[in-house]
Amino acid sequence: MKIIYIPDSENTDLTKCYQLTNGQNEDIGTVEGFGNKYGELVSVVKIFHPNYQRNG
């Protein structure tokens, strides 16, 4: 599995987004992280590829 950083104008020091791909360069999903001024991190993992959903 590869994790690729997605540069975006909405990304800041507190917000990052990464693309997940498998060995065949098929998109699996994304991982997004959002930090706030209190140092708390909220992460969102979105799995789009049906072969990788519900695998824990």
N, C-alpha and C positions, 0 to 999 in steps of 0.2 A: 504494500500500500504506500502511495506517495501522498504527502501533504504539501500543498503549494499555497504560498501566500498570495492573496488577491489584492493588489494595490487598488484603492478606491478613494475617491475624493472625500467620501464620508468617513473613512478610517481616520482615527486620531490616535493620540498616545494612549487613550483609554478604550479604544475600540479596534478590534482586528478581526479579519475574516480569512479563513483558509479553505481551499478546495481539497476534497478527498478523492483520490483516483486509485483504481486497482492496477495490477501489473500490466493490463492490456490498455491502459490509459482511458478506461471507461469512467465516467463520473459516478461516484458513489453518493456524495453529498457535500455538505459544508459544515464547518465548525466556526462559530462566531463567539467572540468574547467581548464583554462590556464591563468596564470598570467605572466605579463612581468616585466621588471626591472623598468618601469614607474608607476607601481601600477595599470595598467589597467587589467581588467578581461574579458576574452572571454569565454562564456559558450556555450556548444553544447548539445542539448537534442535530442536524437534519440529514437523514439518510433517505435518498431518493431511489436508489437501485434496489429492486425487489429481492435480489439474491442476498443482500446484506441486511435487510430489515429483520427485526426481532431475533437477532443473534446474540444479544447481550453485551 
